[in-house]
Amino acid sequence: MNVLVYMVPLAIGLGLTGLFAFLWALRSGQYNDVDGAALRVLSDDDIEK
């Protein structure tokens, strides 16, 4: 049971760290162009004629 004293705050701290990292990524514009990478795969820019 003494392990819970260490593990519960550690789990909460890691969860909050992940949440803050996700919110930072949203605010910095990391998810603005979600369709761009999917469409770039389909382009034939590297094929020489």
Sequence and secondary structure as in RCSB ss.txt:
>XXXX:A:sequence
MNVLVYMVPLAIGLGLTGLFAFLWALRSGQYNDVDGAALRVLSDDDIEK
>XXXX:A:secstr
 HHHHHHHHHHHHHHHHHHHHHHHHHHTTTTS TTHHHHHHH  TT   
